[in-house]
C-alpha cells in the first residue's frame, strides 16, 4: 500500500485513474453477471475497499492532529 496524499492508500501503487477503471470493470461485471453469488463477491470487494479507504483517511487525520499538537 502506498500513501498518495489526502489520507488515501492505493493498493499496488495504482494511480487514481487506474483504480477508478478497475472499479468500473468490477461494477460492469457485477451488472452483467447472472449468478447471484458473484454479486456478493463484488459487493464484498467494494465494502472492503471503501472500508480501507475510510480507515486510511481516519488514520491520516489522527496523524495530522498529533503533528499540530506537538
PyMOL commands that set and color helices and strands:
alter all, ss='L'
color gray80, all
select helices_A, chain A and resi 11-13+16-32+36-69
alter helices_A, ss='H'
color red, helices_A
select strands_A, chain A and resi 2-3+9-10
alter strands_A, ss='S'
color yellow, strands_A
deselect
rebuild
show_as cartoon
